[in-house]
């Protein structure tokens, strides 16, 4: 999972918190996603999994989630203003207004 989420460079770094500086925000987000994926759930709910990530990392995360969905996992995610590349990865889409 560490390799799949490209977290090898922070593998031995503390997560951190209020008192201890640890991994970056993007690394923390990928760690949280990995924590959920490691149990191989049937359903994964994600709220803004790409917020705060650079475009290439956001694409890699959504691409990883797409592969999980292709293997039978149901993934429901909210996403705000995805790039065209990311938008093309979605199988089903519900657009909300207001």
C-alpha angles and dihedrals in degrees: 000000000000091000094043090055092041094238097135094115092059098036094121098034122110115248090232132201141187096328101029128052110225139150124351124267093257091049089049091052092050090047091053091050091048091049089058095042095050091075091053096230122195090227128034122188116196129183111205097332092180101046112121093015127115115248097259093048091046090052092049092050094049090044089053090049090048090056090050089051091049087055092056105272115133110227123189116185139167115221132179120213101340119197118254090256092053093043090058091058095065118100097194128018135194115191118204126197130198 
